């Protein structure tokens, strides 16, 4: 999952623990190394992941990667665009 897509899902309030784990796993597959990203990916393996823990490691991952969440309006625009592209395939 791309960061922009996850940001859009967050803005809509439909980002689930699996979305965060999928994003983190995709980073690991791209050989991006961060202890917090690895922890976030592993949280997705838990049966009932703690949403507060996910948020903590998501924010730590953003810091590690020098990423900043875009504004809600921009996040929604990215989400709309990425959803449209996904439907085309």
PyMOL Python script that loads the backbone (N, CA, C, O; Angstrom):
from pymol import cmd

cmd.read_pdbstr("""\
ATOM      1  N   UNK A   1       0.841  -1.170   0.000  1.00  0.00           N
ATOM      2  CA  UNK A   1       0.000   0.000   0.000  1.00  0.00           C
ATOM      3  C   UNK A   1       0.892   1.241   0.000  1.00  0.00           C
ATOM      4  O   UNK A   1       1.889   1.303   0.720  1.00  0.00           O
ATOM      5  N   UNK A   2       0.531   2.196  -0.792  1.00  0.00           N
ATOM      6  CA  UNK A   2       1.272   3.449  -0.867  1.00  0.00           C
ATOM      7  C   UNK A   2       0.898   4.348   0.310  1.00  0.00           C
ATOM      8  O   UNK A   2      -0.214   4.279   0.834  1.00  0.00           O
ATOM      9  N   UNK A   3       1.842   5.189   0.712  1.00  0.00           N
ATOM     10  CA  UNK A   3       1.638   6.114   1.825  1.00  0.00           C
ATOM     11  C   UNK A   3       0.436   7.025   1.577  1.00  0.00           C
ATOM     12  O   UNK A   3      -0.358   7.266   2.487  1.00  0.00           O
ATOM     13  N   UNK A   4       0.299   7.529   0.356  1.00  0.00           N
ATOM     14  CA  UNK A   4      -0.791   8.443   0.034  1.00  0.00           C
ATOM     15  C   UNK A   4      -2.147   7.769   0.200  1.00  0.00           C
ATOM     16  O   UNK A   4      -3.106   8.388   0.661  1.00  0.00           O
ATOM     17  N   UNK A   5      -2.219   6.505  -0.177  1.00  0.00           N
ATOM     18  CA  UNK A   5      -3.471   5.756  -0.051  1.00  0.00           C
ATOM     19  C   UNK A   5      -3.825   5.572   1.431  1.00  0.00           C
ATOM     20  O   UNK A   5      -4.979   5.744   1.826  1.00  0.00           O
ATOM     21  N   UNK A   6      -2.837   5.226   2.233  1.00  0.00           N
ATOM     22  CA  UNK A   6      -3.066   5.074   3.670  1.00  0.00           C
ATOM     23  C   UNK A   6      -3.472   6.403   4.293  1.00  0.00           C
ATOM     24  O   UNK A   6      -4.366   6.439   5.138  1.00  0.00           O
ATOM     25  N   UNK A   7      -2.830   7.492   3.888  1.00  0.00           N
ATOM     26  CA  UNK A   7      -3.185   8.817   4.415  1.00  0.00           C
ATOM     27  C   UNK A   7      -4.637   9.151   4.081  1.00  0.00           C
ATOM     28  O   UNK A   7      -5.352   9.718   4.907  1.00  0.00           O
ATOM     29  N   UNK A   8      -5.067   8.803   2.884  1.00  0.00           N
ATOM     30  CA  UNK A   8      -6.456   9.035   2.492  1.00  0.00           C
ATOM     31  C   UNK A   8      -7.429   8.210   3.310  1.00  0.00           C
ATOM     32  O   UNK A   8      -8.479   8.707   3.719  1.00  0.00           O
ATOM     33  N   UNK A   9      -7.090   6.963   3.549  1.00  0.00           N
ATOM     34  CA  UNK A   9      -7.953   6.113   4.371  1.00  0.00           C
ATOM     35  C   UNK A   9      -8.038   6.653   5.795  1.00  0.00           C
ATOM     36  O   UNK A   9      -9.096   6.596   6.423  1.00  0.00           O
ATOM     37  N   UNK A  10      -6.917   7.179   6.305  1.00  0.00           N
ATOM     38  CA  UNK A  10      -6.930   7.807   7.639  1.00  0.00           C
ATOM     39  C   UNK A  10      -7.878   9.003   7.648  1.00  0.00           C
ATOM     40  O   UNK A  10      -8.663   9.175   8.581  1.00  0.00           O
ATOM     41  N   UNK A  11      -7.800   9.828   6.601  1.00  0.00           N
ATOM     42  CA  UNK A  11      -8.642  11.023   6.522  1.00  0.00           C
ATOM     43  C   UNK A  11     -10.122  10.655   6.470  1.00  0.00           C
ATOM     44  O   UNK A  11     -10.965  11.377   7.002  1.00  0.00           O
ATOM     45  N   UNK A  12     -10.431   9.546   5.839  1.00  0.00           N
ATOM     46  CA  UNK A  12     -11.818   9.080   5.763  1.00  0.00           C
ATOM     47  C   UNK A  12     -12.253   8.323   7.014  1.00  0.00           C
ATOM     48  O   UNK A  12     -13.441   8.063   7.205  1.00  0.00           O
ATOM     49  N   UNK A  13     -11.300   7.974   7.854  1.00  0.00           N
ATOM     50  CA  UNK A  13     -11.616   7.203   9.056  1.00  0.00           C
ATOM     51  C   UNK A  13     -11.836   5.731   8.778  1.00  0.00           C
ATOM     52  O   UNK A  13     -12.520   5.043   9.535  1.00  0.00           O
ATOM     53  N   UNK A  14     -11.247   5.240   7.676  1.00  0.00           N
ATOM     54  CA  UNK A  14     -11.440   3.830   7.314  1.00  0.00           C
ATOM     55  C   UNK A  14     -10.118   3.065   7.258  1.00  0.00           C
ATOM     56  O   UNK A  14     -10.029   2.018   6.617  1.00  0.00           O
ATOM     57  N   UNK A  15      -9.101   3.588   7.924  1.00  0.00           N
ATOM     58  CA  UNK A  15      -7.811   2.886   7.986  1.00  0.00           C
ATOM     59  C   UNK A  15      -7.855   1.889   9.136  1.00  0.00           C
ATOM     60  O   UNK A  15      -8.101   2.259  10.284  1.00  0.00           O
ATOM     61  N   UNK A  16      -7.615   0.636   8.820  1.00  0.00           N
ATOM     62  CA  UNK A  16      -7.637  -0.432   9.815  1.00  0.00           C
ATOM     63  C   UNK A  16      -6.210  -0.904  10.096  1.00  0.00           C
ATOM     64  O   UNK A  16      -5.276  -0.559   9.372  1.00  0.00           O
ATOM     65  N   UNK A  17      -6.060  -1.681  11.134  1.00  0.00           N
ATOM     66  CA  UNK A  17      -4.732  -2.164  11.516  1.00  0.00           C
ATOM     67  C   UNK A  17      -4.051  -2.883  10.354  1.00  0.00           C
ATOM     68  O   UNK A  17      -2.840  -2.755  10.174  1.00  0.00           O
ATOM     69  N   UNK A  18      -4.802  -3.622   9.578  1.00  0.00           N
ATOM     70  CA  UNK A  18      -4.238  -4.333   8.429  1.00  0.00           C
ATOM     71  C   UNK A  18      -3.652  -3.354   7.410  1.00  0.00           C
ATOM     72  O   UNK A  18      -2.637  -3.650   6.779  1.00  0.00           O
ATOM     73  N   UNK A  19      -4.278  -2.206   7.250  1.00  0.00           N
ATOM     74  CA  UNK A  19      -3.768  -1.203   6.310  1.00  0.00           C
ATOM     75  C   UNK A  19      -2.386  -0.703   6.730  1.00  0.00           C
ATOM     76  O   UNK A  19      -1.487  -0.561   5.901  1.00  0.00           O
ATOM     77  N   UNK A  20      -2.230  -0.441   8.021  1.00  0.00           N
ATOM     78  CA  UNK A  20      -0.935   0.019   8.529  1.00  0.00           C
ATOM     79  C   UNK A  20       0.122  -1.076   8.364  1.00  0.00           C
ATOM     80  O   UNK A  20       1.252  -0.807   7.955  1.00  0.00           O
ATOM     81  N   UNK A  21      -0.259  -2.300   8.685  1.00  0.00           N
ATOM     82  CA  UNK A  21       0.675  -3.420   8.549  1.00  0.00           C
ATOM     83  C   UNK A  21       1.048  -3.640   7.084  1.00  0.00           C
ATOM     84  O   UNK A  21       2.210  -3.891   6.767  1.00  0.00           O
ATOM     85  N   UNK A  22       0.063  -3.546   6.193  1.00  0.00           N
ATOM     86  CA  UNK A  22       0.339  -3.708   4.761  1.00  0.00           C
ATOM     87  C   UNK A  22       1.303  -2.636   4.261  1.00  0.00           C
ATOM     88  O   UNK A  22       2.214  -2.920   3.483  1.00  0.00           O
ATOM     89  N   UNK A  23       1.093  -1.401   4.718  1.00  0.00           N
ATOM     90  CA  UNK A  23       1.987  -0.305   4.328  1.00  0.00           C
ATOM     91  C   UNK A  23       3.404  -0.593   4.822  1.00  0.00           C
ATOM     92  O   UNK A  23       4.371  -0.463   4.071  1.00  0.00           O
ATOM     93  N   UNK A  24       3.517  -0.981   6.082  1.00  0.00           N
ATOM     94  CA  UNK A  24       4.834  -1.266   6.662  1.00  0.00           C
ATOM     95  C   UNK A  24       5.499  -2.438   5.939  1.00  0.00           C
ATOM     96  O   UNK A  24       6.698  -2.393   5.663  1.00  0.00           O
ATOM     97  N   UNK A  25       4.739  -3.475   5.635  1.00  0.00           N
ATOM     98  CA  UNK A  25       5.293  -4.624   4.915  1.00  0.00           C
ATOM     99  C   UNK A  25       5.787  -4.213   3.531  1.00  0.00           C
ATOM    100  O   UNK A  25       6.832  -4.677   3.076  1.00  0.00           O
ATOM    101  N   UNK A  26       5.033  -3.346   2.868  1.00  0.00           N
ATOM    102  CA  UNK A  26       5.460  -2.907   1.536  1.00  0.00           C
ATOM    103  C   UNK A  26       6.787  -2.157   1.611  1.00  0.00           C
ATOM    104  O   UNK A  26       7.614  -2.258   0.705  1.00  0.00           O
ATOM    105  N   UNK A  27       6.988  -1.406   2.690  1.00  0.00           N
ATOM    106  CA  UNK A  27       8.266  -0.710   2.871  1.00  0.00           C
ATOM    107  C   UNK A  27       9.404  -1.706   3.080  1.00  0.00           C
ATOM    108  O   UNK A  27      10.495  -1.533   2.537  1.00  0.00           O
ATOM    109  N   UNK A  28       9.148  -2.734   3.857  1.00  0.00           N
ATOM    110  CA  UNK A  28      10.173  -3.754   4.092  1.00  0.00           C
ATOM    111  C   UNK A  28      10.534  -4.472   2.795  1.00  0.00           C
ATOM    112  O   UNK A  28      11.697  -4.805   2.570  1.00  0.00           O
ATOM    113  N   UNK A  29       9.534  -4.711   1.939  1.00  0.00           N
ATOM    114  CA  UNK A  29       9.792  -5.350   0.642  1.00  0.00           C
ATOM    115  C   UNK A  29      10.616  -4.448  -0.271  1.00  0.00           C
ATOM    116  O   UNK A  29      11.303  -4.924  -1.175  1.00  0.00           O
ATOM    117  N   UNK A  30      10.541  -3.137  -0.024  1.00  0.00           N
ATOM    118  CA  UNK A  30      11.327  -2.180  -0.800  1.00  0.00           C
ATOM    119  C   UNK A  30      12.706  -1.957  -0.175  1.00  0.00           C
ATOM    120  O   UNK A  30      13.433  -1.043  -0.562  1.00  0.00           O
ATOM    121  N   UNK A  31      13.056  -2.806   0.797  1.00  0.00           N
ATOM    122  CA  UNK A  31      14.349  -2.734   1.500  1.00  0.00           C
ATOM    123  C   UNK A  31      14.544  -1.440   2.288  1.00  0.00           C
ATOM    124  O   UNK A  31      15.670  -0.971   2.458  1.00  0.00           O
ATOM    125  N   UNK A  32      13.451  -0.876   2.759  1.00  0.00           N
ATOM    126  CA  UNK A  32      13.529   0.286   3.641  1.00  0.00           C
ATOM    127  C   UNK A  32      13.656  -0.243   5.056  1.00  0.00           C
ATOM    128  O   UNK A  32      12.780  -0.953   5.550  1.00  0.00           O
ATOM    129  N   UNK A  33      14.749   0.107   5.699  1.00  0.00           N
ATOM    130  CA  UNK A  33      15.039  -0.440   7.020  1.00  0.00           C
ATOM    131  C   UNK A  33      14.729   0.567   8.114  1.00  0.00           C
ATOM    132  O   UNK A  33      15.247   1.683   8.124  1.00  0.00           O
ATOM    133  N   UNK A  34      13.880   0.148   9.026  1.00  0.00           N
ATOM    134  CA  UNK A  34      13.524   0.951  10.192  1.00  0.00           C
ATOM    135  C   UNK A  34      12.967  -0.011  11.231  1.00  0.00           C
ATOM    136  O   UNK A  34      12.080  -0.813  10.935  1.00  0.00           O
ATOM    137  N   UNK A  35      13.484   0.073  12.428  1.00  0.00           N
ATOM    138  CA  UNK A  35      12.992  -0.798  13.493  1.00  0.00           C
ATOM    139  C   UNK A  35      11.502  -0.572  13.728  1.00  0.00           C
ATOM    140  O   UNK A  35      10.756  -1.528  13.943  1.00  0.00           O
ATOM    141  N   UNK A  36      11.066   0.677  13.690  1.00  0.00           N
ATOM    142  CA  UNK A  36       9.660   0.978  13.938  1.00  0.00           C
ATOM    143  C   UNK A  36       8.755   0.472  12.818  1.00  0.00           C
ATOM    144  O   UNK A  36       7.634   0.033  13.077  1.00  0.00           O
ATOM    145  N   UNK A  37       9.230   0.531  11.588  1.00  0.00           N
ATOM    146  CA  UNK A  37       8.467  -0.022  10.464  1.00  0.00           C
ATOM    147  C   UNK A  37       8.330  -1.534  10.638  1.00  0.00           C
ATOM    148  O   UNK A  37       7.256  -2.091  10.415  1.00  0.00           O
ATOM    149  N   UNK A  38       9.407  -2.189  11.033  1.00  0.00           N
ATOM    150  CA  UNK A  38       9.366  -3.641  11.253  1.00  0.00           C
ATOM    151  C   UNK A  38       8.389  -3.996  12.373  1.00  0.00           C
ATOM    152  O   UNK A  38       7.645  -4.971  12.266  1.00  0.00           O
ATOM    153  N   UNK A  39       8.391  -3.213  13.436  1.00  0.00           N
ATOM    154  CA  UNK A  39       7.457  -3.458  14.542  1.00  0.00           C
ATOM    155  C   UNK A  39       6.030  -3.258  14.061  1.00  0.00           C
ATOM    156  O   UNK A  39       5.151  -4.062  14.372  1.00  0.00           O
ATOM    157  N   UNK A  40       5.791  -2.189  13.302  1.00  0.00           N
ATOM    158  CA  UNK A  40       4.449  -1.922  12.784  1.00  0.00           C
ATOM    159  C   UNK A  40       3.979  -3.068  11.890  1.00  0.00           C
ATOM    160  O   UNK A  40       2.822  -3.481  11.966  1.00  0.00           O
ATOM    161  N   UNK A  41       4.863  -3.575  11.055  1.00  0.00           N
ATOM    162  CA  UNK A  41       4.503  -4.708  10.194  1.00  0.00           C
ATOM    163  C   UNK A  41       4.163  -5.933  11.031  1.00  0.00           C
ATOM    164  O   UNK A  41       3.227  -6.665  10.708  1.00  0.00           O
ATOM    165  N   UNK A  42       4.912  -6.160  12.098  1.00  0.00           N
ATOM    166  CA  UNK A  42       4.673  -7.349  12.929  1.00  0.00           C
ATOM    167  C   UNK A  42       3.391  -7.234  13.745  1.00  0.00           C
ATOM    168  O   UNK A  42       2.788  -8.250  14.090  1.00  0.00           O
ATOM    169  N   UNK A  43       2.972  -6.023  14.055  1.00  0.00           N
ATOM    170  CA  UNK A  43       1.720  -5.843  14.800  1.00  0.00           C
ATOM    171  C   UNK A  43       0.547  -6.400  13.998  1.00  0.00           C
ATOM    172  O   UNK A  43      -0.446  -6.853  14.567  1.00  0.00           O
ATOM    173  N   UNK A  44       0.670  -6.364  12.684  1.00  0.00           N
ATOM    174  CA  UNK A  44      -0.387  -6.902  11.831  1.00  0.00           C
ATOM    175  C   UNK A  44      -0.583  -8.397  11.989  1.00  0.00           C
ATOM    176  O   UNK A  44      -1.610  -8.934  11.576  1.00  0.00           O
ATOM    177  N   UNK A  45       0.389  -9.075  12.581  1.00  0.00           N
ATOM    178  CA  UNK A  45       0.273 -10.518  12.790  1.00  0.00           C
ATOM    179  C   UNK A  45      -0.530 -10.860  14.043  1.00  0.00           C
ATOM    180  O   UNK A  45      -0.943 -12.005  14.232  1.00  0.00           O
ATOM    181  N   UNK A  46      -0.746  -9.863  14.893  1.00  0.00           N
ATOM    182  CA  UNK A  46      -1.480 -10.106  16.131  1.00  0.00           C
ATOM    183  C   UNK A  46      -2.968 -10.287  15.843  1.00  0.00           C
ATOM    184  O   UNK A  46      -3.512  -9.707  14.903  1.00  0.00           O
ATOM    185  N   UNK A  47      -3.606 -11.101  16.670  1.00  0.00           N
ATOM    186  CA  UNK A  47      -5.029 -11.368  16.491  1.00  0.00           C
ATOM    187  C   UNK A  47      -5.865 -10.108  16.707  1.00  0.00           C
ATOM    188  O   UNK A  47      -6.723  -9.783  15.886  1.00  0.00           O
ATOM    189  N   UNK A  48      -5.622  -9.411  17.789  1.00  0.00           N
ATOM    190  CA  UNK A  48      -6.351  -8.181  18.113  1.00  0.00           C
ATOM    191  C   UNK A  48      -5.355  -7.062  18.398  1.00  0.00           C
ATOM    192  O   UNK A  48      -5.083  -6.754  19.558  1.00  0.00           O
ATOM    193  N   UNK A  49      -4.811  -6.453  17.348  1.00  0.00           N
ATOM    194  CA  UNK A  49      -3.806  -5.414  17.571  1.00  0.00           C
ATOM    195  C   UNK A  49      -4.398  -4.201  18.289  1.00  0.00           C
ATOM    196  O   UNK A  49      -5.558  -3.841  18.085  1.00  0.00           O
ATOM    197  N   UNK A  50      -3.586  -3.591  19.118  1.00  0.00           N
ATOM    198  CA  UNK A  50      -3.982  -2.417  19.887  1.00  0.00           C
ATOM    199  C   UNK A  50      -3.870  -1.177  18.997  1.00  0.00           C
ATOM    200  O   UNK A  50      -2.791  -0.872  18.489  1.00  0.00           O
ATOM    201  N   UNK A  51      -4.979  -0.465  18.810  1.00  0.00           N
ATOM    202  CA  UNK A  51      -4.981   0.694  17.915  1.00  0.00           C
ATOM    203  C   UNK A  51      -4.049   1.800  18.404  1.00  0.00           C
ATOM    204  O   UNK A  51      -3.461   2.512  17.591  1.00  0.00           O
ATOM    205  N   UNK A  52      -3.908   1.952  19.712  1.00  0.00           N
ATOM    206  CA  UNK A  52      -2.994   2.974  20.238  1.00  0.00           C
ATOM    207  C   UNK A  52      -1.543   2.611  19.928  1.00  0.00           C
ATOM    208  O   UNK A  52      -0.734   3.479  19.602  1.00  0.00           O
ATOM    209  N   UNK A  53      -1.223   1.329  20.032  1.00  0.00           N
ATOM    210  CA  UNK A  53       0.131   0.869  19.725  1.00  0.00           C
ATOM    211  C   UNK A  53       0.434   1.070  18.235  1.00  0.00           C
ATOM    212  O   UNK A  53       1.539   1.464  17.864  1.00  0.00           O
ATOM    213  N   UNK A  54      -0.551   0.797  17.402  1.00  0.00           N
ATOM    214  CA  UNK A  54      -0.384   1.001  15.963  1.00  0.00           C
ATOM    215  C   UNK A  54      -0.094   2.469  15.676  1.00  0.00           C
ATOM    216  O   UNK A  54       0.800   2.791  14.894  1.00  0.00           O
ATOM    217  N   UNK A  55      -0.845   3.345  16.307  1.00  0.00           N
ATOM    218  CA  UNK A  55      -0.656   4.781  16.088  1.00  0.00           C
ATOM    219  C   UNK A  55       0.739   5.229  16.535  1.00  0.00           C
ATOM    220  O   UNK A  55       1.391   6.021  15.854  1.00  0.00           O
ATOM    221  N   UNK A  56       1.184   4.722  17.672  1.00  0.00           N
ATOM    222  CA  UNK A  56       2.516   5.074  18.182  1.00  0.00           C
ATOM    223  C   UNK A  56       3.590   4.666  17.177  1.00  0.00           C
ATOM    224  O   UNK A  56       4.457   5.471  16.837  1.00  0.00           O
ATOM    225  N   UNK A  57       3.540   3.423  16.699  1.00  0.00           N
ATOM    226  CA  UNK A  57       4.579   2.949  15.784  1.00  0.00           C
ATOM    227  C   UNK A  57       4.429   3.531  14.383  1.00  0.00           C
ATOM    228  O   UNK A  57       5.413   3.652  13.653  1.00  0.00           O
ATOM    229  N   UNK A  58       3.218   3.889  14.006  1.00  0.00           N
ATOM    230  CA  UNK A  58       3.023   4.575  12.731  1.00  0.00           C
ATOM    231  C   UNK A  58       3.708   5.942  12.779  1.00  0.00           C
ATOM    232  O   UNK A  58       4.439   6.307  11.858  1.00  0.00           O
ATOM    233  N   UNK A  59       3.469   6.688  13.847  1.00  0.00           N
ATOM    234  CA  UNK A  59       4.087   8.015  13.974  1.00  0.00           C
ATOM    235  C   UNK A  59       5.608   7.921  14.091  1.00  0.00           C
ATOM    236  O   UNK A  59       6.327   8.752  13.536  1.00  0.00           O
ATOM    237  N   UNK A  60       6.096   6.918  14.806  1.00  0.00           N
ATOM    238  CA  UNK A  60       7.548   6.724  14.894  1.00  0.00           C
ATOM    239  C   UNK A  60       8.125   6.373  13.524  1.00  0.00           C
ATOM    240  O   UNK A  60       9.218   6.815  13.172  1.00  0.00           O
ATOM    241  N   UNK A  61       7.390   5.582  12.762  1.00  0.00           N
ATOM    242  CA  UNK A  61       7.830   5.216  11.413  1.00  0.00           C
ATOM    243  C   UNK A  61       7.891   6.447  10.520  1.00  0.00           C
ATOM    244  O   UNK A  61       8.832   6.607   9.743  1.00  0.00           O
ATOM    245  N   UNK A  62       6.891   7.315  10.630  1.00  0.00           N
ATOM    246  CA  UNK A  62       6.897   8.548   9.838  1.00  0.00           C
ATOM    247  C   UNK A  62       8.133   9.381  10.159  1.00  0.00           C
ATOM    248  O   UNK A  62       8.779   9.921   9.261  1.00  0.00           O
ATOM    249  N   UNK A  63       8.452   9.478  11.442  1.00  0.00           N
ATOM    250  CA  UNK A  63       9.638  10.229  11.861  1.00  0.00           C
ATOM    251  C   UNK A  63      10.901   9.594  11.293  1.00  0.00           C
ATOM    252  O   UNK A  63      11.769  10.292  10.770  1.00  0.00           O
ATOM    253  N   UNK A  64      11.005   8.271  11.396  1.00  0.00           N
ATOM    254  CA  UNK A  64      12.175   7.560  10.863  1.00  0.00           C
ATOM    255  C   UNK A  64      12.372   7.834   9.372  1.00  0.00           C
ATOM    256  O   UNK A  64      13.499   7.966   8.893  1.00  0.00           O
ATOM    257  N   UNK A  65      11.253   7.917   8.648  1.00  0.00           N
ATOM    258  CA  UNK A  65      11.298   8.045   7.193  1.00  0.00           C
ATOM    259  C   UNK A  65      11.227   9.495   6.719  1.00  0.00           C
ATOM    260  O   UNK A  65      11.197   9.764   5.518  1.00  0.00           O
ATOM    261  N   UNK A  66      11.201  10.426   7.675  1.00  0.00           N
ATOM    262  CA  UNK A  66      11.070  11.855   7.353  1.00  0.00           C
ATOM    263  C   UNK A  66       9.824  12.141   6.524  1.00  0.00           C
ATOM    264  O   UNK A  66       9.862  12.923   5.574  1.00  0.00           O
ATOM    265  N   UNK A  67       8.724  11.500   6.892  1.00  0.00           N
ATOM    266  CA  UNK A  67       7.443  11.716   6.225  1.00  0.00           C
ATOM    267  C   UNK A  67       6.536  12.544   7.124  1.00  0.00           C
ATOM    268  O   UNK A  67       6.601  12.459   8.351  1.00  0.00           O
ATOM    269  N   UNK A  68       5.698  13.339   6.494  1.00  0.00           N
ATOM    270  CA  UNK A  68       4.708  14.131   7.215  1.00  0.00           C
ATOM    271  C   UNK A  68       3.356  13.826   6.593  1.00  0.00           C
ATOM    272  O   UNK A  68       3.215  13.805   5.370  1.00  0.00           O
ATOM    273  N   UNK A  69       2.366  13.591   7.440  1.00  0.00           N
ATOM    274  CA  UNK A  69       1.025  13.356   6.914  1.00  0.00           C
ATOM    275  C   UNK A  69       0.530  14.609   6.205  1.00  0.00           C
ATOM    276  O   UNK A  69       0.612  15.705   6.759  1.00  0.00           O
ATOM    277  N   UNK A  70       0.019  14.461   4.994  1.00  0.00           N
ATOM    278  CA  UNK A  70      -0.541  15.627   4.308  1.00  0.00           C
ATOM    279  C   UNK A  70      -1.841  16.058   4.992  1.00  0.00           C
ATOM    280  O   UNK A  70      -2.400  15.325   5.807  1.00  0.00           O
ATOM    281  N   UNK A  71      -2.303  17.241   4.651  1.00  0.00           N
ATOM    282  CA  UNK A  71      -3.570  17.717   5.208  1.00  0.00           C
ATOM    283  C   UNK A  71      -4.691  16.762   4.805  1.00  0.00           C
ATOM    284  O   UNK A  71      -4.535  15.945   3.897  1.00  0.00           O
ATOM    285  N   UNK A  72      -5.809  16.880   5.490  1.00  0.00           N
ATOM    286  CA  UNK A  72      -6.945  16.008   5.197  1.00  0.00           C
ATOM    287  C   UNK A  72      -7.411  16.179   3.754  1.00  0.00           C
ATOM    288  O   UNK A  72      -7.707  15.192   3.081  1.00  0.00           O
ATOM    289  N   UNK A  73      -7.477  17.413   3.276  1.00  0.00           N
ATOM    290  CA  UNK A  73      -7.929  17.677   1.906  1.00  0.00           C
ATOM    291  C   UNK A  73      -6.989  17.027   0.894  1.00  0.00           C
ATOM    292  O   UNK A  73      -7.441  16.386  -0.054  1.00  0.00           O
ATOM    293  N   UNK A  74      -5.706  17.189   1.091  1.00  0.00           N
ATOM    294  CA  UNK A  74      -4.727  16.590   0.175  1.00  0.00           C
ATOM    295  C   UNK A  74      -4.773  15.068   0.272  1.00  0.00           C
ATOM    296  O   UNK A  74      -4.682  14.377  -0.742  1.00  0.00           O
ATOM    297  N   UNK A  75      -4.914  14.551   1.476  1.00  0.00           N
ATOM    298  CA  UNK A  75      -5.005  13.094   1.661  1.00  0.00           C
ATOM    299  C   UNK A  75      -6.201  12.526   0.915  1.00  0.00           C
ATOM    300  O   UNK A  75      -6.102  11.479   0.276  1.00  0.00           O
ATOM    301  N   UNK A  76      -7.330  13.216   0.997  1.00  0.00           N
ATOM    302  CA  UNK A  76      -8.538  12.751   0.303  1.00  0.00           C
ATOM    303  C   UNK A  76      -8.356  12.804  -1.211  1.00  0.00           C
ATOM    304  O   UNK A  76      -8.826  11.918  -1.925  1.00  0.00           O
ATOM    305  N   UNK A  77      -7.683  13.829  -1.698  1.00  0.00           N
ATOM    306  CA  UNK A  77      -7.421  13.928  -3.138  1.00  0.00           C
ATOM    307  C   UNK A  77      -6.523  12.783  -3.601  1.00  0.00           C
ATOM    308  O   UNK A  77      -6.778  12.177  -4.641  1.00  0.00           O
ATOM    309  N   UNK A  78      -5.472  12.485  -2.831  1.00  0.00           N
ATOM    310  CA  UNK A  78      -4.600  11.354  -3.158  1.00  0.00           C
ATOM    311  C   UNK A  78      -5.389  10.047  -3.150  1.00  0.00           C
ATOM    312  O   UNK A  78      -5.222   9.207  -4.034  1.00  0.00           O
ATOM    313  N   UNK A  79      -6.246   9.885  -2.149  1.00  0.00           N
ATOM    314  CA  UNK A  79      -7.021   8.648  -2.026  1.00  0.00           C
ATOM    315  C   UNK A  79      -7.946   8.482  -3.224  1.00  0.00           C
ATOM    316  O   UNK A  79      -8.059   7.396  -3.794  1.00  0.00           O
ATOM    317  N   UNK A  80      -8.599   9.565  -3.593  1.00  0.00           N
ATOM    318  CA  UNK A  80      -9.513   9.512  -4.736  1.00  0.00           C
ATOM    319  C   UNK A  80      -8.746   9.127  -5.996  1.00  0.00           C
ATOM    320  O   UNK A  80      -9.190   8.283  -6.775  1.00  0.00           O
ATOM    321  N   UNK A  81      -7.599   9.753  -6.182  1.00  0.00           N
ATOM    322  CA  UNK A  81      -6.788   9.465  -7.361  1.00  0.00           C
ATOM    323  C   UNK A  81      -6.285   8.020  -7.346  1.00  0.00           C
ATOM    324  O   UNK A  81      -6.345   7.337  -8.368  1.00  0.00           O
ATOM    325  N   UNK A  82      -5.795   7.554  -6.211  1.00  0.00           N
ATOM    326  CA  UNK A  82      -5.260   6.189  -6.150  1.00  0.00           C
ATOM    327  C   UNK A  82      -6.370   5.158  -6.278  1.00  0.00           C
ATOM    328  O   UNK A  82      -6.152   4.086  -6.843  1.00  0.00           O
ATOM    329  N   UNK A  83      -7.554   5.461  -5.765  1.00  0.00           N
ATOM    330  CA  UNK A  83      -8.681   4.532  -5.893  1.00  0.00           C
ATOM    331  C   UNK A  83      -9.111   4.427  -7.344  1.00  0.00           C
ATOM    332  O   UNK A  83      -9.469   3.345  -7.812  1.00  0.00           O
ATOM    333  N   UNK A  84      -9.080   5.535  -8.053  1.00  0.00           N
ATOM    334  CA  UNK A  84      -9.440   5.540  -9.463  1.00  0.00           C
ATOM    335  C   UNK A  84      -8.454   4.706 -10.263  1.00  0.00           C
ATOM    336  O   UNK A  84      -8.856   3.930 -11.130  1.00  0.00           O
ATOM    337  N   UNK A  85      -7.180   4.855  -9.982  1.00  0.00           N
ATOM    338  CA  UNK A  85      -6.143   4.097 -10.685  1.00  0.00           C
ATOM    339  C   UNK A  85      -6.290   2.614 -10.394  1.00  0.00           C
ATOM    340  O   UNK A  85      -6.148   1.790 -11.298  1.00  0.00           O
ATOM    341  N   UNK A  86      -6.573   2.260  -9.142  1.00  0.00           N
ATOM    342  CA  UNK A  86      -6.743   0.854  -8.766  1.00  0.00           C
ATOM    343  C   UNK A  86      -7.906   0.236  -9.527  1.00  0.00           C
ATOM    344  O   UNK A  86      -7.805  -0.904  -9.980  1.00  0.00           O
ATOM    345  N   UNK A  87      -9.008   0.963  -9.677  1.00  0.00           N
ATOM    346  CA  UNK A  87     -10.184   0.436 -10.371  1.00  0.00           C
ATOM    347  C   UNK A  87      -9.920   0.231 -11.855  1.00  0.00           C
ATOM    348  O   UNK A  87     -10.538  -0.632 -12.479  1.00  0.00           O
ATOM    349  N   UNK A  88      -9.009   1.014 -12.429  1.00  0.00           N
ATOM    350  CA  UNK A  88      -8.689   0.855 -13.845  1.00  0.00           C
ATOM    351  C   UNK A  88      -7.976  -0.459 -14.120  1.00  0.00           C
ATOM    352  O   UNK A  88      -8.045  -0.986 -15.230  1.00  0.00           O
ATOM    353  N   UNK A  89      -7.293  -0.985 -13.117  1.00  0.00           N
ATOM    354  CA  UNK A  89      -6.559  -2.239 -13.296  1.00  0.00           C
ATOM    355  C   UNK A  89      -7.423  -3.339 -12.893  1.00  0.00           C
ATOM    356  O   UNK A  89      -7.017  -4.499 -12.958  1.00  0.00           O
TER     357      UNK A  89
END
""", "prot")
cmd.dss("prot")
cmd.show_as("cartoon", "prot")
cmd.util.cbc("prot")
cmd.orient("prot")
